[in-house]
Each structure stands twice: as C-alpha cells, then as structure tokens.
Amino acid sequence: MWWCGAPPHQASGDQRAERRYDTYTGGTHQFEGYFKVTSMGGTRISLKQTFNDTDGSAGPYFMLAVERGGRLYAVHGGDTLSNAGTVGATVRVNTVHQVGREHRTYINGSLKHTVDSPGGSFYDKFGAYRTSSGNGPATVVWSNVKFWRK
C-alpha cells in the first residue's frame, strides 16, 4: 500500500505526495493501480498524470483527478470518466499509452477516455497532487500498483 495525503492549509504546489516512473519513448506503456479516497475535506485532488517531457520541460499531457462527491475526470477538457471515486470506494485505474498513437484510460475495467498521443518522451506519476483550482485536505491510499511495457 502507498499512502498519500497532505495537511490542510498548504499553498497550491506544496502538496506533492507522488511516485514517478522512468522516462520512456516509443512503444506501449501500461499502468495499473487501485486507489481509495479515505477522506475528502477539500474540493478535488489529482491522482494520476502522464507528462510529455519531449523538450525537457515536462508539461502535463494527461491528468486524472477526483472531486468531492466521487466524480473522476480528465483535467484537460473536463471530461467525466466515472462517478466511482467516492470516499471509501476502491477504484481500479488502468492506462495504456501507445506513444505516437493514443492514450486510453480504463476505470474498473471499462474504457472511459481516449486521447491522441504525439511522439516523444513521457513519464508517469501517481499519488495525490493539489489541483490549481482545488483546496482543502484529501487522503488517498494506492495499492497493487504496476507499470510495465508491452
């Protein structure tokens, strides 16, 4: 199990409970993990990110977040993926990233989001990250996390 959370009243950007995977280029890269929001006193928190690091500046390419009430959504564009992220529920997240083709996100085994992917260098993170529009505390527990190349 991997616990992440943060005390209340921290400034945006200070809350960084995370684990980072190695940079990759080309091929198909998969992530799987189970998370449970154990408390959500705040409004929203980001859970899983894929960063495009092609030019060394590491900008976010895909970000999955959860709002109080359980809505899981893609930060860029705001698409709702599921309402399964309620406090106390265990949620399985899978991402399949075919560099230069597409990035797919599965929630509890069902395909919920697809976005085109450019080529280049990428890396993945998971954990609990304050969003720029979120506030207040949240606690998230991750378990059975795997990352592999197909």
Salt bridges, closest charged atoms under 4 A:
GLU18 OE2 - LYS125 NZ 3.26
GLU32 OE2 - ARG92 NH1 3.87
GLU32 OE1 - LYS146 NZ 3.20
GLU67 OE2 - ARG44 NH2 3.24
GLU67 OE1 - ARG71 NE 2.93
ASP79 OD2 - HIS113 NE2 3.64
GLU102 OE2 - ARG104 NH1 2.60
ASP124 OD1 - LYS48 NZ 2.69
